[in-house]
Amino acid sequence: MSTPNSSGCDERLVLDVQNSIFLHASELLMLILSCISVPILVITLRKVIKDSYYHINIKMITAVHCFSILLHCIGRIVQHSSDLYLWLAPLPVCDKRQFFGICVVSRSLFTFGVYCSSFTTVFMAIERTIATHLSRKYENRKSKYGVLLVGSQILVSLLIIFFLFSGGDLPDRPVYCMFYSRKNFSTIVEIVTFTSNIFSFAQCYRLYNINMTLRTTNAVTNLSQKYQIEENKTLIPILLSFTSLDFVFMVIYFMSLLIMDMLRIEKTDSTYFGLFELTQCVPVYAIVVIFVMSRVIKRIHHEKTVKLNAEVQIKDEAYFTYLKQQWSHSK
């Protein structure tokens, strides 16, 4: 991002933004949804950290996912609340422009949250692939792979932000917080993100079949390997559900971008700003995904508990039948 440039005030552009009911309605809606999402994300993040059921590496990746969305929502709250204040405050027209510092902070959190959360499925698929192929000794490695994967996820997201913002140019008092990056780079990033998530979904499905095959064969040689296979049988169906939801939201996002391009709206127009805020529907994603995934996890755990109880009961019955046979033979 280049150094902020001082520029004259174009009252026509300022009034176009300040008088746009559609833009303010979009910002107000996203502000409300972000405020709803924050406590939900905080509670979910605490549950993820305290939950001892899952492997520590999965917990780390999930925690980073929740935290990145939380940062996105905080960035939205900062920007939308300041925008709405400038809209409602009795200030001169040119004083209703946004501040450079607020734009940098809010949009950095906003963009980091979008991209970091978008790569969660990819790094979860990589983690489960490593867990499957190194199942005999993976449990002993503990958090080493998780730290490496989480660090890579954060680094990739920060690099994307750097390259997106490095070519941007913003005055010290912009009419609206919008960074215009090089179009080719942002398009490439979006295509790579979308494609990598499709491959991750396919890989999760493949891993599930591999673990089911391993479970039914005699390939399991130690307790650590058996534990990893059983954990994968629980985690991968959850991951497949999560990836499916992720995919649906990505399709909606890309279709929205396509419609915006077809409408050929000027990127300095207030209608474009309003549509941009609506297409980046991460707060909606947070609420829907947390609600749906909590139900999916409860269902899978319930099915596993019922199946385990049935297996224990069958084994008990078989044991007593065998014991009776032994008693009858001994007489």
Backbone torsions as a table, in degrees:
resi	resn	phi	psi	omega
1	MET	NA	132.0	-179.0
2	SER	-79.2	165.5	179.5
3	THR	-62.8	138.0	-179.4
4	PRO	-58.4	137.6	-178.3
5	ASN	-103.0	136.4	173.1
6	SER	-75.0	134.4	-178.8
7	SER	-143.4	156.9	178.7
8	GLY	-70.0	161.6	-178.5
9	CYS	-91.6	122.4	174.7
10	ASP	-97.3	99.6	-174.9
11	GLU	-61.7	-30.6	179.9
12	ARG	-62.8	-44.6	179.4
13	LEU	-67.6	-40.2	179.7
14	VAL	-63.2	-44.8	-180.0
15	LEU	-66.9	-33.6	177.6
16	ASP	-60.7	-41.7	178.8
17	VAL	-73.7	-45.6	-175.2
18	GLN	-69.0	-26.3	-178.7
19	ASN	-95.9	3.9	-177.8
20	SER	-83.2	105.8	177.8
21	ILE	-65.7	-37.7	-179.3
22	PHE	-62.1	-44.5	179.7
23	LEU	-63.8	-46.4	-178.3
24	HIS	-67.3	-34.8	176.5
25	ALA	-66.2	-40.3	177.6
26	SER	-62.4	-45.3	-179.6
27	GLU	-66.8	-40.3	179.6
28	LEU	-64.1	-42.1	178.4
29	LEU	-61.2	-47.0	-179.2
30	MET	-68.9	-30.8	176.3
31	LEU	-65.8	-44.9	179.0
32	ILE	-63.0	-46.8	-179.6
33	LEU	-64.2	-36.7	178.2
34	SER	-66.6	-41.3	178.4
35	CYS	-65.1	-34.3	175.8
36	ILE	-69.7	-39.2	-175.7
37	SER	-69.2	-35.0	-173.8
38	VAL	-57.0	-54.1	179.2
39	PRO	-64.1	-34.4	177.4
40	ILE	-62.7	-43.2	180.0
41	LEU	-67.8	-38.8	178.9
42	VAL	-63.5	-44.9	178.4
43	ILE	-62.9	-43.9	179.3
44	THR	-63.5	-41.9	179.5
45	LEU	-61.8	-41.9	178.0
46	ARG	-64.7	-40.6	179.2
47	LYS	-65.5	-39.7	179.1
48	VAL	-62.8	-43.9	-178.2
49	ILE	-67.0	-40.1	-176.3
50	LYS	-82.5	-22.3	-176.8
51	ASP	-65.7	123.2	-179.7
52	SER	-98.0	4.8	-174.9
53	TYR	-74.2	-37.4	-174.2
54	TYR	-97.4	162.8	178.2
55	HIS	-63.8	145.9	-175.5
56	ILE	-59.8	-32.4	-179.5
57	ASN	-69.3	-39.7	175.4
58	ILE	-65.0	-39.4	178.7
59	LYS	-62.6	-40.5	179.8
60	MET	-64.7	-45.4	-179.2
61	ILE	-65.4	-41.6	178.7
62	THR	-65.3	-40.0	179.1
63	ALA	-63.7	-41.5	177.5
64	VAL	-64.4	-38.1	177.8
65	HIS	-60.4	-50.2	179.6
66	CYS	-63.5	-41.4	-178.1
67	PHE	-66.4	-38.5	179.7
68	SER	-66.0	-40.0	176.8
69	ILE	-67.6	-36.7	176.4
70	LEU	-61.0	-43.1	177.0
71	LEU	-62.5	-40.2	177.7
72	HIS	-59.1	-46.9	-178.9
73	CYS	-65.2	-38.2	176.9
74	ILE	-63.9	-42.4	176.0
75	GLY	-59.1	-40.7	177.4
76	ARG	-64.5	-44.4	-179.1
77	ILE	-60.3	-42.5	178.7
78	VAL	-60.7	-49.6	-175.7
79	GLN	-71.2	-50.7	-174.3
80	HIS	-65.6	-38.7	179.0
81	SER	-66.3	-39.5	178.3
82	SER	-70.1	-37.2	176.9
83	ASP	-62.6	-45.0	-179.0
84	LEU	-68.1	-33.4	175.7
85	TYR	-63.7	-47.3	179.8
86	LEU	-62.7	-31.9	179.0
87	TRP	-70.1	-42.2	-174.2
88	LEU	-88.0	-24.6	-175.8
89	ALA	-68.5	142.0	179.2
90	PRO	-79.0	72.7	-177.3
91	LEU	-113.0	157.3	171.4
92	PRO	-59.0	154.9	-174.0
93	VAL	-53.3	-49.9	-175.5
94	CYS	-71.0	-18.8	176.5
95	ASP	-82.0	-5.5	178.3
96	LYS	-86.2	1.8	175.6
97	ARG	-73.9	152.3	-178.0
98	GLN	-76.1	165.0	179.7
99	PHE	-98.3	144.2	-177.5
100	PHE	-58.9	-44.5	-177.7
101	GLY	-61.6	-42.7	178.5
102	ILE	-63.3	-40.9	179.2
103	CYS	-62.1	-44.5	-178.6
104	VAL	-62.8	-47.8	-177.9
105	VAL	-65.8	-50.7	-174.9
106	SER	-66.1	-44.2	-178.0
107	ARG	-73.9	-27.9	175.7
108	SER	-66.5	-47.3	176.9
109	LEU	-63.3	-41.9	179.7
110	PHE	-57.2	-53.6	-174.7
111	THR	-71.3	-40.3	178.2
112	PHE	-59.5	-43.8	179.5
113	GLY	-61.2	-40.5	-179.8
114	VAL	-62.7	-52.3	-173.5
115	TYR	-76.4	-39.0	-179.6
116	CYS	-63.8	-42.7	178.4
117	SER	-69.9	-28.5	-180.0
118	SER	-67.7	-26.7	-178.0
119	PHE	-94.1	3.8	-178.0
120	THR	-60.9	-46.7	-179.3
121	THR	-59.6	-39.6	-179.3
122	VAL	-61.3	-48.4	-176.5
123	PHE	-75.3	-26.9	172.9
124	MET	-67.2	-41.3	177.9
125	ALA	-63.5	-40.1	177.2
126	ILE	-63.5	-43.8	-179.1
127	GLU	-62.5	-43.7	179.5
128	ARG	-70.5	-30.1	175.4
129	THR	-64.6	-45.1	177.5
130	ILE	-63.2	-42.8	-179.7
131	ALA	-62.2	-35.3	179.9
132	THR	-72.8	-46.8	-175.9
133	HIS	-75.8	-23.1	177.6
134	LEU	-114.2	33.4	-172.8
135	SER	-62.1	-26.7	-178.1
136	ARG	-69.8	-25.5	-177.2
137	LYS	-133.8	6.3	-174.9
138	TYR	-63.6	-38.9	-176.7
139	GLU	-61.5	-30.2	-178.9
140	ASN	-76.0	-21.1	-178.5
141	ARG	-79.3	-15.8	176.7
142	LYS	51.9	-118.9	-168.1
143	SER	-94.5	4.8	-174.8
144	LYS	-60.2	-47.6	-179.5
145	TYR	-68.3	-36.9	179.8
146	GLY	-62.6	-44.8	178.1
147	VAL	-61.4	-42.7	179.7
148	LEU	-63.4	-44.3	-178.2
149	LEU	-69.4	-43.9	179.2
150	VAL	-63.7	-42.1	176.8
151	GLY	-60.9	-40.2	178.4
152	SER	-66.3	-41.1	179.5
153	GLN	-61.9	-45.2	179.1
154	ILE	-66.5	-42.3	-179.1
155	LEU	-63.3	-44.7	178.5
156	VAL	-59.5	-43.7	-179.6
157	SER	-64.4	-41.6	178.8
158	LEU	-66.2	-38.3	177.9
159	LEU	-64.8	-40.5	177.9
160	ILE	-61.5	-45.5	178.7
161	ILE	-60.8	-43.1	-179.0
162	PHE	-59.8	-48.2	-177.7
163	PHE	-72.3	-31.0	177.1
164	LEU	-67.8	-40.8	-174.9
165	PHE	-90.6	-18.8	-173.9
166	SER	-64.0	-32.6	-179.6
167	GLY	-94.2	2.2	-177.6
168	GLY	-78.4	159.8	179.7
169	ASP	-138.5	124.5	-175.9
170	LEU	-138.3	132.4	177.7
171	PRO	-70.9	167.5	-178.2
172	ASP	-68.8	-23.1	173.9
173	ARG	-131.2	81.3	-178.8
174	PRO	-71.8	153.2	176.4
175	VAL	-65.8	-37.8	178.2
176	TYR	-150.6	148.3	-179.1
177	CYS	-74.8	93.9	178.8
178	MET	-146.1	117.8	177.7
179	PHE	-96.7	126.0	179.2
180	TYR	-99.9	102.4	-179.8
181	SER	-88.2	175.3	175.9
182	ARG	-64.1	122.9	-171.4
183	LYS	-60.1	-40.9	-177.3
184	ASN	-61.4	-41.3	-178.0
185	PHE	-66.2	-46.3	-179.5
186	SER	-63.9	-36.5	177.5
187	THR	-65.8	-43.3	178.7
188	ILE	-61.4	-44.3	180.0
189	VAL	-60.8	-43.5	-179.4
190	GLU	-65.6	-40.4	178.9
191	ILE	-66.2	-43.5	179.0
192	VAL	-62.6	-43.1	179.6
193	THR	-61.8	-46.7	-178.9
194	PHE	-64.0	-46.6	-178.2
195	THR	-65.1	-43.5	-178.8
196	SER	-63.4	-33.7	177.5
197	ASN	-70.2	-34.4	175.8
198	ILE	-64.2	-46.3	178.2
199	PHE	-62.6	-35.8	179.5
200	SER	-65.7	-40.7	177.0
201	PHE	-61.2	-45.6	178.9
202	ALA	-62.5	-39.7	180.0
203	GLN	-66.9	-38.9	178.2
204	CYS	-62.9	-42.0	177.7
205	TYR	-63.3	-40.8	178.2
206	ARG	-64.8	-42.5	179.6
207	LEU	-63.5	-37.2	178.6
208	TYR	-61.6	-44.7	178.8
209	ASN	-64.6	-39.2	178.8
210	ILE	-62.1	-45.4	-178.3
211	ASN	-68.9	-34.4	175.8
212	MET	-65.2	-38.7	178.1
213	THR	-66.5	-44.2	179.0
214	LEU	-62.1	-36.7	-177.2
215	ARG	-67.3	-32.4	-176.2
216	THR	-92.5	-2.8	178.4
217	THR	-107.9	179.9	179.0
218	ASN	-95.8	21.0	-176.1
219	ALA	-75.2	-17.1	-179.1
220	VAL	-74.5	123.0	-173.0
221	THR	-111.6	-20.0	-180.0
222	ASN	-145.1	171.4	-175.5
223	LEU	-65.7	-38.4	179.8
224	SER	-61.1	-42.7	179.1
225	GLN	-65.4	-42.2	179.0
226	LYS	-62.0	-40.2	178.9
227	TYR	-62.1	-44.9	-179.3
228	GLN	-63.2	-39.7	180.0
229	ILE	-66.4	-43.2	178.3
230	GLU	-65.3	-38.7	177.8
231	GLU	-64.4	-41.0	178.1
232	ASN	-63.5	-36.5	179.2
233	LYS	-62.2	-28.8	177.0
234	THR	-87.8	-44.7	-173.3
235	LEU	-71.8	-41.4	-173.1
236	ILE	-66.6	-41.3	172.9
237	PRO	-59.0	-37.4	175.9
238	ILE	-64.2	-43.3	179.9
239	LEU	-65.0	-36.1	177.3
240	LEU	-64.8	-40.6	177.2
241	SER	-64.5	-43.3	178.8
242	PHE	-62.5	-44.0	179.7
243	THR	-63.6	-38.4	178.9
244	SER	-62.4	-44.1	177.0
245	LEU	-63.0	-43.9	177.6
246	ASP	-57.2	-43.5	-178.3
247	PHE	-64.1	-42.0	179.4
248	VAL	-60.8	-45.7	179.8
249	PHE	-66.1	-35.5	178.1
250	MET	-67.2	-39.8	177.1
251	VAL	-62.3	-44.7	177.8
252	ILE	-59.9	-42.5	-179.4
253	TYR	-63.1	-48.1	-178.9
254	PHE	-67.8	-36.4	176.2
255	MET	-64.9	-38.0	178.0
256	SER	-64.3	-42.4	177.2
257	LEU	-62.7	-40.2	179.4
258	LEU	-63.1	-43.2	179.1
259	ILE	-64.3	-40.5	177.9
260	MET	-61.8	-40.1	177.8
261	ASP	-67.1	-38.1	-180.0
262	MET	-67.0	-33.1	179.1
263	LEU	-71.8	-17.9	178.1
264	ARG	52.8	48.1	178.1
265	ILE	-83.0	138.0	177.3
266	GLU	-61.6	137.6	-176.0
267	LYS	-74.1	-5.4	174.5
268	THR	-102.2	4.6	-178.1
269	ASP	-85.2	144.8	-178.8
270	SER	-64.6	-30.2	177.3
271	THR	-64.2	-38.7	177.3
272	TYR	-63.8	-42.3	178.9
273	PHE	-60.5	-43.9	180.0
274	GLY	-64.0	-43.1	178.2
275	LEU	-65.4	-37.6	178.5
276	PHE	-60.2	-44.1	179.8
277	GLU	-64.3	-36.4	-178.7
278	LEU	-73.4	-35.6	-178.8
279	THR	-70.3	-31.1	177.5
280	GLN	-84.4	67.4	-169.3
281	CYS	-88.7	48.5	-178.4
282	VAL	-63.8	-39.9	176.7
283	PRO	-59.6	-39.1	176.1
284	VAL	-63.5	-44.4	177.6
285	TYR	-56.0	-45.2	-178.1
286	ALA	-60.8	-47.6	-177.6
287	ILE	-64.9	-47.9	-176.9
288	VAL	-65.9	-47.9	-176.1
289	VAL	-64.9	-43.5	-180.0
290	ILE	-63.6	-42.1	179.4
291	PHE	-64.7	-49.5	-177.3
292	VAL	-66.7	-45.4	-176.6
293	MET	-66.7	-32.5	176.8
294	SER	-64.1	-38.0	177.4
295	ARG	-70.3	-39.9	178.7
296	VAL	-62.8	-45.6	-179.3
297	ILE	-63.2	-43.0	178.0
298	LYS	-61.7	-41.7	-179.6
299	ARG	-64.3	-45.6	-178.7
300	ILE	-65.4	-41.1	178.1
301	HIS	-65.6	-38.9	178.6
302	HIS	-64.2	-45.7	179.1
303	GLU	-61.5	-39.4	179.9
304	LYS	-67.2	-40.3	179.2
305	THR	-65.2	-43.9	178.4
306	VAL	-61.6	-43.8	179.9
307	LYS	-64.5	-41.6	179.7
308	LEU	-64.8	-42.6	178.0
309	ASN	-62.9	-39.7	178.0
310	ALA	-63.8	-41.4	179.5
311	GLU	-65.4	-40.5	178.8
312	VAL	-64.2	-41.3	179.5
313	GLN	-64.1	-42.4	178.6
314	ILE	-62.6	-42.8	-179.6
315	LYS	-65.8	-37.8	177.3
316	ASP	-63.1	-44.7	179.4
317	GLU	-62.9	-41.9	178.9
318	ALA	-64.5	-37.1	-179.3
319	TYR	-65.6	-45.8	-179.1
320	PHE	-68.4	-35.1	175.0
321	THR	-61.9	-44.5	178.9
322	TYR	-63.6	-39.7	-179.9
323	LEU	-64.5	-41.0	177.8
324	LYS	-63.1	-40.9	178.0
325	GLN	-61.9	-40.7	179.0
326	GLN	-63.9	-39.8	179.0
327	TRP	-65.9	-41.6	-179.1
328	SER	-66.1	-35.5	179.5
329	HIS	-72.7	-30.1	-177.1
330	SER	-77.1	-18.2	-179.4
331	LYS	-77.3	NA	NA
